[in-house]
């Protein structure tokens, strides 16, 4: 999404040593069987107020700006 203030990050694209710790999972209601997911963090069935609150908090911290994100190298997704 162009000009958004967030960037979707997929766990398997990060090297294990530099991978950020997940804080919550969203949209697990789309899974056929969500019972296999660990209970180490919240497994939200849909977008939840917590999700939007985290986005808003991050956007406020960024001064309501959408920074330019440069991708260097190939993305193997």
C-alpha positions in Angstrom: 0.0 0.0 0.0 1.6 3.2 -1.1 1.9 6.1 1.4 0.9 3.9 4.3 2.6 4.3 7.7 3.0 0.6 8.3 4.8 -2.2 6.6 3.6 -5.7 6.6 6.4 -8.0 8.0 6.3 -11.7 7.5 8.2 -13.8 10.0 9.9 -16.2 7.5 11.5 -13.3 5.7 13.6 -12.3 8.7 16.8 -14.0 9.7 16.2 -15.7 13.1 18.9 -13.6 14.8 17.4 -10.3 13.8 13.7 -11.2 13.9 11.5 -8.9 16.0 9.4 -10.6 18.7 5.8 -10.8 17.6 3.3 -9.0 19.8 0.0 -10.3 18.5 -1.5 -12.3 15.6 -4.3 -10.8 13.5 -7.0 -12.4 11.3 -6.6 -16.0 12.7 -10.3 -16.3 12.0 -9.4 -16.8 8.4 -7.5 -20.1 9.2 -9.3 -23.4 8.7 -8.0 -24.6 12.1 -6.5 -22.0 14.4 -6.1 -24.5 17.3 -2.5 -25.3 16.2 -1.4 -21.7 17.0 0.6 -21.3 20.2 -1.0 -19.3 23.0 2.3 -17.4 23.7 0.7 -14.2 22.3 -2.8 -13.0 21.5 -4.4 -14.7 18.5 -7.0 -12.2 17.3 -9.8 -13.6 15.1 -10.2 -10.3 13.3 -8.7 -6.9 13.5 -9.2 -5.7 17.0 -9.0 -2.4 18.9 -5.6 -3.5 20.2 -4.4 -3.8 16.6 -5.6 -0.3 15.6 -4.3 1.2 18.9 -0.8 -0.1 18.1 -1.0 1.3 14.6 -2.1 4.7 15.9 0.5 4.8 18.6 3.2 4.0 16.1 1.9 6.7 13.7 1.9 9.3 16.5 5.4 8.4 17.4 6.4 8.9 13.7 4.9 12.4 13.8 2.0 11.4 11.5 4.5 10.8 8.6 4.9 7.9 6.2 8.6 7.4 5.7 10.2 6.3 2.5 11.3 2.7 2.7 14.2 1.7 0.6 14.6 -2.0 -0.2 18.1 -3.1 -1.1 18.7 -6.4 -2.8 16.3 -9.0 -3.9 13.3 -10.0 -1.8 12.8 -13.8 -1.9 9.2 -14.2 -0.9 
